[in-house]
Amino acid sequence: MSYTGAVRPLPPIVLERLADGGRDLTVLVLRFGALGDLFRTLPPVRLIRAALPRARLIWAIDDRWRVAVEGHPDLDEILALPRIHRGDRWAAVVAAIRRWRAGLRETRADLVLDFHGNLRSGVAGWLSSAPVRLGYAGHQQKEGNRCFTTHRIVPGSRRASRMERNLSLVRALGIACDGLPDSGLVFSDASLEQARDIVLGSFGTEGSYAVVSPGASRTQAYKRPPSSLLAAAIEALEEGGIATLVVHGPGEKADAERLVEAAPRGSRLAPPTDLRVLAALLRDARAFVGGDSGPLHLACAVGCPVVGIYGPTDPAVNSPWGVPHRAVFPVHAAYSGVKKKDRRVGRFEQISPGQVAEAVGELISEVHPSD
């Protein structure tokens, strides 16, 4: 599914600079979070960099997620903005907005690409004073975001993937999206060494392993697959001669421990890891299994084959990308691409352990046919 072009033509001066590889053009990318969405924005941003090597490219992001893109070779600058929380005192909110305004104005952006599409990103684009602010129309934006953009992409299907939605902004600049690049994430020697130490300490060897993530953030706990489904995946991996490392984020250790207890003996509980070490673990893993979460999209970002288990989220909208994958979901669920509706129609209870095991076996056979 492709999107149409911008609602109205871009100004001639912007078109001229786009045609000249981004000469004298400052592009401000707005995508503050969440983690999975950040990783799904990286390939479109890389396409922009490849087409506009002379442009100045800045990414505005939540300060807590800066680590996700820090040091990326395609970015000239990162603008980490303080997050405003519901319940914050007015004085704190006003102070944060002032910091936003100062930081955004200092970018002197010519062009804003609003990948986020909500009120906060709309206001941020407006505060930047950029003369051209490209965003979404219709159901692809919310909270009045369209009131702050100057050019908008006509919405496509509600069930179009998030990646396709992101690529629509790139196409609106006249940039071809014939192939999807990888994320371009950089791995430090320290992170790679830590990952190797974890694998060696868990299995006594640096042999083949898969990564399973049972968790989800507190606000998205409904995306967490039941242990029975993940245990079936671990058993299928073990039958294929692949050991399993069960990873966990903040607040997820208890879920990970329960899964290891319920799973076959080939699984091991990973120690706490930061995002960079998790990325290094995933880079060298044979496969990843988990729900629709940040780690799943990080696995896609680093080239790790994926089995995604989808219940209350649409497997088309949130599909894995850029890697061999299988999506497991209730076969009779009438997904709509509308979050509130999909949470009611798709339930993990409608997925059998056998479905998960079959998907794991198919993926391993596809990616490692000689095993």
N, C-alpha and C positions, 0 to 999 in steps of 0.2 A: 504494500500500500504506500503510495507516494502522496506527498502534499503538493498543493499548487504553490505558485510564487507569492510574493508579497502583494498585499492588497493594492498598493500604489507604488510606482517606480521610486527607487532610491534617488537622491539628489545627484545631479551630474558630477559634482566635485567628488562625491564618495565613489561613484562608478569609475571615475578617472583614476582614483587612487587604488581601487581594487584591481583595475586592469594593469596597473604598474607595480604589481607585487606588494601592495600595501605601503607604498612610499608615503611618508608624512601622515600615516594613518595610525591612530591609537584606538585599539579595540578593547573594550571592557567586557569581560565574560561575567555574567551573574549566575552563579549556582552555589548556594550557601551550604547545602546538605540535601538529603541525608547521605550516608556513606555509599550505599549502592547507586544512588543517582549521580554522585560525584564521579564514580568510575565509569558510568554510562555516558558521561559528558566528555571524558578524555579523548576517545577516538574522534568525535566531531571537532574538538579543539585542535587535534593534531592535523586534521585535514585543512583547517583554516591556516595553521602555521605553514604547512607545505605549499599552499597556494599563495600565501602572503608572507614571504620570507623577510620583507623589509618593514613589516608592520611592527608596532609596539603592542605586545599582547599582555594584558593584565587580567588576573582572575580574582574576583571578589568572593570571599568564602567566610563561613563562620570560623571564628578564631579557634574553636575546639577541633576543627577538621583540617586545619592548615597542614598538618603532617601528611595528609593524604596526597597532596600535590607539591609539597615542598621539595625544591631541588629539581623539579621537572625541567628537562632541557628545552621544551618548547615555550616556556613562559618567561617573559622578561621580568615580571613582578607579580607578587601575591599581595593582595590587600585583605588582611584578616580583620573582619569586623566583629565587634562585641555583640553577642546575642542578647536580645531583649526578651525577657520571660514574662509570661502572664503573672501578675501579682507583684511585679517590680514597683517600687515607689516611683512617683512621678519625677522626682529629682533625678533618680538613676536613669529613667527613660529619656529625659531631656538631655542629660549628659551624654548618653550613648548616641542619640541622634546627632548631637553636635559633633561627636567624633566621626560618625558616619559621613556627615556633610563635609567636614574638613578633608577626610581621606579621599572621598569620592571626587571632590572638586579638584584636588591636587593631581588626579590622574589626567585631567584635561582630555578626556575621552572624546573622540569624534563619533564613535559608533558603539552602542551598547547592544549586546546579544543577551537577551533575558531568557535563559534556559529554565529558570525556576518557575516563573509564571504566577506568582502570588502577590499579595499586597506589599509585602516587605521588599521583594525584588523590584516591584514597580516603583515604589518610593525611592529605592536606592538608585535606580536608573535616572529618575527625575532629578534627584539631588546632585547627580554627576554633572548636570547641565549639558550632557551630550546632545547635539542637535538631531541625531538619528538614534532612535531606540527601537530595536526590532524585537518583537515578541509574538505572542499567539492571540488568536481571536477565538470566540466561542468557548466550547467546553475544554479546550486545552489550557485555558487560564482560569483563575478564580480570584475571588475577593476584590474584584474591580481592577485587576492588574491592567486590563486593556485601556483604562483611563490614563495611564502613565506612559504608554508606548506610542510612538509616532507611526510605525509601520507594523503590520500584523500579518501572520501566516493564516490562511484559511484553514480551519480545522479539518482533519480527515476523520477516519473511522475512530470511534471511541475505543476500539480494540486494537488499534495500531500499536506497535511496540514502543516503549519509551525511547529506544534507540532511534527508531524511525522518526519519532517526534523531534528528537534532538537534531537529526540530520536535516530536517526540513528547514531549520534556520540557516544551515550551511548552504543548502541549495538556493535559498533566497538571495544569497550573495553572488550567485552565478558560479559557485564552486561545485565541481563534479564530485559525486560520492559513489564512484563505481566500485571501489573496494574499501573495506573497513580496516584501518590500520590497528595495530595493537595499542596498548595504553601508553607505552613509552616510559613506564615506571622504572626508576633507577634503584638498584640494589646496592647497599653499602657492603663492604667486606665484613663489617662487624655483624650485620644482620644475617648474612649468608653463613657465617661461622656459627652464630647462635642457633640457626635452624639445623645445621649439620649436627651440632652437639645434642640438640633435642632428639633428633632421629636416632643417633647413636646411643644415647642414654636410654631411650625407650625400647629399642629393639636389639641393641647390641651389634648392629650392623647398619650400613648406609644403603641397604637394599630397598626394594620397591615398597611403597606405602601409599595409602590414600588418606585423605583428611575428611572427617565428618564433623559437622557443626550442629549441635542440637538446639542452640539458643537463638534468641531474638531480643531486641531491646525491650525495655519494660513497656514502652508505649505501643509496641507492636508484638506483644506476646501472643496474639492470636495467630501469628504466622509460624509458630513453633510446632514442628511435626511431632506426633507422639513417639515415644521411645520404641514402640513395637515396630514402627515403620523403619526407623533408623537401624534398629537391631537386625532387621531383615536385610538391609543394605550391607551391614558389616559381615553378616554370615555369607552373603553372596560374594563379597570381596575376598573373604577368607577361602572360600571354595576355589577362587581363582588364584590363590597363592599370594594375595596382597594383604599385608597387615594394615591396621587402621589406627590412626592417631585422632583422638577425640579432642577437639580444641574448644575453648570457651573464652568469652569476654567477661567484662565486669558484671557481676551478679548472676553469671550463668554456670558457675562451678558445680552447684548442687545438681543441676540437670545433667551435666556432663558425667558426674560421678554415678548417677543412677543409670545412665546409658551404659557405661563401662561394666557395671555390675550385671546388667541384663543381657549384655552382648556376649558373643563367643570370646574365647580366651585370647584371640589374636589382637584384641583392641587394647590400646594404652591411653591413659589420660595425659594430655600434654600439660606442661607447666604453664602458668600465665604468660602470655605473649603480648607484645605491643603490635601495632599494625604493620610495621616494617618487617618484623620477624614472621608474622603470619603470612605476609606476602611471599617471603622467601620460602617458607614451608610449602605453600601452594605451588610455587613455581616448579618445584621438583617432584610434586606428588603425581601419582598415576591418575587420580581422579578426586573429585570433591563431591560430597553428598550433603545436602541440607535443604532448608526451607528458603523461601524468598526473602533473602536478607543481604546485609552488606558483605559478609564473607563469600556468598555465592557470586556476587558481581565482582568481587576482588579476584576470585578464582578465574573468572572470564578475562579479567584485565591482565592476568599474568600468564594466560595460555593453558590453564589446567582444565581438562575435560570435566563436565559437570552433569550430575543428576540432580535436578531440582524437584522438590516435592511441594506441590501447590494444592492448598485446600481453599482457603478463603480469599485468595488473590488470583487474578486472572493470569493464566499461564501464557496467554498471547501478549498481553500488555507488558508483563514482567519476564519475558522469555530470556533465557541465557543467550549470549551473543559471542560471536567471534571464535568459538571453540566447538569441538564435537560435544553434543549434549543430548540428554533425554529429559523430557518434562513429564512428571507423573502427576495426574490430577483425576478427580472424579469424572468418569467418562460421560455421564449423563447430566453434568452440571451445566446450566444455561448461563454461562458467563456473559456479562454485558459491557465490561470495561468501566462500570460505575462502582466505586469501592464499596459503598454501603450495601448495594444490592448483592455484590459478589460475596461479601462476608456471610450473607444468609444462604446463598445457593450452593456454595462450595464448602464442604466440610471434610476434614481429614478422615472422619469415620467412614466415609464413602470410598476410601482407598484401602486396598488390601496389601498386606505384607508381600504377597506374591507379585503384585504389580511392581513394587519397588525392586524386589530381587530380580525380576525379569529385565527391568530397565538397566540395572547395574550390569547384569550379564551381557546384554546387548552392547552397551557402551564399551565395556572392556574388550569384547570381541572385535568391535570396530577399530578401536584405537590400538590394541595390542593383539592382532590376529594370530601371532605366532606363539602366544603364551598357552 
